[in-house]
Amino acid sequence: MTRAADRWVPPRLISLSHVNDPETTVVYPGDPAFELETVATIAEDGFYMRFVSEAEHTGTHWGAPGHFSPGHPLADDLDLEDLCLPAVRIDVREQCARDADYEVTIADVEEWERRHGRIPDESMVIIWTGWEQRWGTEAFLNRDADGVLHQPGFALATVRWLIDTGRLGRRGGTGTDTFGPDPGRDSGLAVSRLVYQEHRISLEVLANLAELPPTGAYILCGGQINKAGSGSTALIYGLLPPG
């Protein structure tokens, strides 16, 4: 008989994804519209099915390095290990509430490390900006009169430091509850172009970050592996120790 102590205990799971709903999903300006169409019903066809039309980066999603870096891995080039990483969550909600254009600094990361210890090498470094509370509204875009987005993100120097010190390294990534790791007003997307290299990925439009602890969790990225895909709309999970 198998002893209880020998039984596998599954991790606790939290969902870090928004529900994909055309009524609430905010689409990045210029991306294709998100549409769901019912193409079969139980009453008429004996089964229920919908047709989905969306970009690979609609709603909660992950991006592959080739999204911005030619010659770097696309979705079907990634290793399984690239999609399951130790995760840390850095709470910058207070700074972002004061400044919608806030750029997370090296000092912010160092302050986090004073409390929680060094970020493990090749981690998923997630910033909790509070932007997820705006999901489903025009306030998520936060555009000014000229149409410029104002969302917080990482400072370029911070990401370069995270990479150079191994905290992101070759196989790590950045995560956020905004559209992406860049400050919204940076149309050149310099942070994304730095993150999306080697085997690093980006998790974007995350949800439920209050449930993710500052440290001690892993992230697991689901979604479709499209041939030559730039990423995928995704079920992204936080995996927490049991108990």
C-alpha positions in Angstrom: 0.0 0.0 0.0 1.3 3.5 -0.9 1.8 5.6 2.2 0.1 9.0 2.2 3.5 10.7 2.6 4.7 9.1 -0.7 1.7 10.4 -2.7 2.3 13.2 -5.2 0.8 16.5 -3.9 -0.1 18.8 -6.7 0.9 22.5 -6.6 -1.7 25.1 -5.9 -2.8 26.8 -9.1 -3.8 30.4 -9.7 -5.0 31.8 -13.0 -3.1 34.8 -14.3 -5.3 35.2 -17.4 -8.2 37.4 -18.2 -11.2 35.7 -19.9 -11.2 36.4 -23.6 -14.5 38.2 -24.2 -15.1 40.6 -27.1 -17.2 42.8 -24.8 -14.2 43.4 -22.4 -11.0 42.6 -24.2 -9.0 45.7 -24.9 -7.1 45.4 -28.2 -3.7 47.0 -28.8 -4.2 49.9 -31.2 -3.7 48.7 -34.8 -4.2 45.0 -34.0 -7.0 43.0 -35.6 -10.4 43.1 -33.9 -11.2 40.2 -31.6 -14.3 38.3 -32.7 -16.1 35.2 -31.6 -18.8 33.7 -33.9 -21.1 30.8 -33.1 -20.9 28.4 -36.0 -22.7 25.4 -34.6 -25.4 24.9 -32.0 -26.6 21.8 -30.2 -30.2 22.5 -31.4 -29.3 22.6 -35.1 -26.0 20.7 -35.4 -25.9 18.4 -32.3 -22.9 20.2 -30.9 -21.8 23.7 -29.9 -18.7 25.4 -31.5 -17.4 28.9 -32.0 -15.0 30.4 -34.6 -12.3 32.6 -33.1 -10.6 35.4 -34.9 -7.8 37.2 -33.1 -4.2 38.2 -33.2 -1.6 36.0 -31.4 -1.2 38.8 -28.9 -4.8 39.5 -28.0 -5.7 39.5 -24.3 -3.5 37.7 -21.8 -0.6 36.2 -23.9 3.1 35.4 -24.1 5.4 36.5 -26.8 8.3 34.5 -28.4 11.7 36.1 -29.0 11.1 36.2 -32.8 8.2 38.6 -32.2 10.8 41.4 -32.2 14.1 39.8 -32.9 14.7 38.4 -36.4 16.4 35.0 -36.4 15.5 34.3 -32.7 13.1 31.5 -31.7 9.5 31.5 -32.6 6.8 29.7 -30.7 7.5 26.3 -32.2 11.3 26.8 -31.6 11.0 27.2 -27.9 11.9 24.6 -25.3 9.3 23.4 -22.8 11.6 24.8 -20.1 11.2 28.3 -21.6 7.5 28.3 -20.7 7.9 27.2 -17.0 10.0 29.6 -15.0 10.6 30.7 -11.4 8.6 33.9 -10.9 9.0 37.0 -8.8 6.4 39.7 -8.4 7.5 43.3 -7.8 4.7 45.6 -6.5 5.0 49.0 -8.0 1.3 50.0 -7.7 2.0 53.0 -5.5 4.5 54.5 -8.0 2.2 53.8 -11.0 -0.8 55.4 -9.2 1.2 58.6 -8.9 2.7 58.4 -12.4 1.1 56.5 -15.3 4.4 56.8 -17.2 6.4 55.2 -14.4 9.5 53.2 -15.4 10.6 50.6 -12.9 14.1 51.3 -11.8 17.1 49.2 -10.7 16.6 50.8 -7.3 13.0 49.3 -7.2 14.5 45.8 -7.9 17.2 46.2 -5.3 14.7 47.3 -2.7 12.6 44.2 -3.5 15.8 42.1 -3.1 16.6 43.6 0.3 13.2 42.2 1.5 13.0 38.9 -0.4 16.5 37.9 -1.4 18.3 37.8 -4.8 16.1 37.1 -7.8 17.0 33.6 -9.1 18.8 33.3 -12.4 16.6 33.1 -15.5 13.5 34.1 -13.7 10.2 35.6 -14.9 10.3 39.1 -13.4 6.7 40.4 -13.1 5.7 44.0 -12.3 2.4 44.5 -10.6 1.3 48.0 -11.7 -2.4 47.8 -10.8 -3.3 48.2 -14.5 -5.3 45.0 -14.5 -8.1 46.9 -12.6 -8.6 49.0 -15.7 -9.2 46.0 -17.9 -12.4 46.2 -20.1 -12.4 50.0 -20.1 -10.8 52.9 -22.1 -8.8 53.7 -19.0 -6.6 50.6 -19.8 -5.4 52.3 -23.0 -5.1 55.6 -21.1 -4.6 57.6 -24.4 -3.9 61.4 -24.4 -5.4 63.8 -26.9 -2.8 62.8 -29.4 -3.6 59.1 -29.1 -0.4 58.3 -27.2 -0.7 55.5 -24.6 0.3 56.2 -21.1 1.1 52.9 -19.3 3.9 52.1 -16.9 6.7 49.7 -17.8 10.4 48.8 -17.2 13.2 51.3 -17.6 15.5 50.1 -20.4 18.5 50.3 -18.0 16.7 48.0 -15.6 16.1 45.3 -18.1 19.6 45.5 -19.3 20.8 45.1 -15.7 18.5 42.1 -15.2 19.9 40.5 -18.3 23.6 41.3 -17.6 23.4 40.0 -14.0 21.8 36.7 -15.0 18.5 37.5 -13.3 16.9 37.2 -16.7 19.9 35.7 -18.4 19.3 33.7 -21.6 16.1 32.0 -20.5 13.9 34.3 -18.4 11.5 37.0 -19.1 9.4 39.9 -18.0 5.7 40.0 -17.1 3.2 42.8 -16.6 -0.5 43.6 -16.3 -0.2 46.2 -19.0 0.1 45.7 -22.8 3.8 45.0 -22.5 7.1 45.7 -20.7 7.6 49.0 -22.4 6.4 52.3 -21.1 3.3 53.0 -23.2 4.5 56.2 -24.7 7.6 54.5 -26.2 6.5 53.8 -29.7 9.9 52.4 -30.5 9.4 49.5 -28.0 13.0 49.5 -26.9 12.4 47.4 -23.9 10.6 44.7 -25.9 13.4 44.6 -28.4 15.8 43.9 -25.6 13.7 41.4 -23.8 12.8 39.4 -26.9 16.2 37.8 -27.6 17.8 34.5 -26.9 15.1 32.3 -25.3 13.5 35.1 -23.2 9.7 35.6 -23.3 7.3 38.3 -22.2 4.0 37.7 -20.4 1.5 40.5 -21.0 -1.9 41.6 -19.9 -1.7 39.4 -16.7 -4.5 39.2 -14.2 -5.0 38.3 -10.6 -1.5 39.4 -9.5 -2.7 39.9 -6.0 -2.8 36.1 -5.7 0.8 35.7 -6.9 3.3 35.9 -4.0 6.4 38.1 -4.3 8.6 35.0 -4.5 8.4 31.2 -4.3 6.1 30.6 -7.2 6.6 29.3 -10.8 4.7 30.4 -13.9 3.5 27.9 -16.5 2.4 29.2 -19.9 -0.2 27.4 -22.0 -1.6 28.4 -25.3 -1.3 27.3 -28.9 2.1 26.5 -30.4 1.4 27.9 -33.9 3.9 27.1 -36.6 6.3 30.1 -36.8 4.1 31.8 -34.2 5.1 35.1 -32.6 3.6 34.0 -29.3 0.1 32.9 -28.2 -3.0 33.9 -26.4 -2.6 31.9 -23.3 -3.7 30.4 -20.1 -0.9 31.4 -17.8 -0.8 29.8 -14.4 1.0 30.6 -11.2 2.2 27.3 -9.5 2.5 27.7 -5.7 3.9 25.2 -3.2 1.1 22.9 -1.8 -0.3 23.6 1.6 
